[in-house]
């Protein structure tokens, strides 16, 4: 049960934190159409988070529901990967993060459609359609920015450089994952790497961009060791429930 | 940026069997981007099953200054409306 709780939190927190990050673009994107596009993707992700955290709540020893998990946990209890909590930066940096993450999430959800957990399989089956579009959107922007102007190329190169070191963590499996893979509940993320690499390479080639130089991967999100950025994100996301606990509207 | 991106008109088919109807417009650099912008802007609430985007510059519009000769002559031709037929009660659609 503890393992399933942890796994549902990882899946839910990835979507929740990236959804919150994307919502920061609302009203600030380079143009109206992109403002809506980023907010749409953010809402897709927050919808996924609501489902995964509901599942987490059903297996939680402390009996917390999805809202309590989202708004009353502190940094150390979040289980999202470091990639999703990275700051938006400029539009290119946001696209770089989305590109690495959505390509991974699509492969993950494709696998999870066959999960032995009926709930996880159902959430994944619904979400995979959303994420397929996120991939299309992000891949296309990588190509536009990479193969665009000198300015856009510089920016997307910097954006990818910033995000690249957080990719390794996506493919890490610890004891929690291993035991859930054995029972057919979780997907084995290690096996997703070759196809992810191939997809990333293909899009970067089309964008005439070089693959960023390998760097020592930053890890720790799955066990609660986060970058400084998550605390700032939570202080904004959780403000209302912390100032007015239990407020509803 | 938006100043340089052309305008596209968006048409949505609400469901199969119906025709595409004009929904609005978007700015985009090319057709591919226009289609995605249209999807993101106009189909968020299940408005449709198919999209068309057309460069606004390709649309030929009638001149508002000519509306008296183009449209007003139709105003007194009520006999062109099929409202004078007696429709049997059992016929639902005509």
Contacts between the chains, C-beta under 8 A, distances in Angstrom:
chain1	res1	chain2	res2	distance
A	30	B	1	5.8
A	30	B	2	7.9
A	31	B	1	6.3
A	31	B	2	4.8
A	31	B	5	7.6
A	31	B	27	6.3
A	32	B	2	7.9
A	32	B	27	7.6
A	32	B	41	7.6
A	33	B	26	5.3
A	33	B	27	6.3
A	33	B	28	6.9
A	33	B	37	3.8
A	33	B	40	6.4
A	33	B	41	5.7
A	34	B	37	8.0
A	36	B	40	4.9
A	36	B	41	5.3
A	36	B	44	7.5
A	37	B	36	7.1
A	37	B	37	7.1
A	37	B	40	4.1
A	40	B	40	5.4
A	40	B	44	6.4
A	136	B	36	7.6
A	137	B	36	6.5
A	140	B	32	6.9
A	140	B	33	7.6
A	140	B	36	7.4
A	144	B	29	7.6
A	144	B	33	7.8
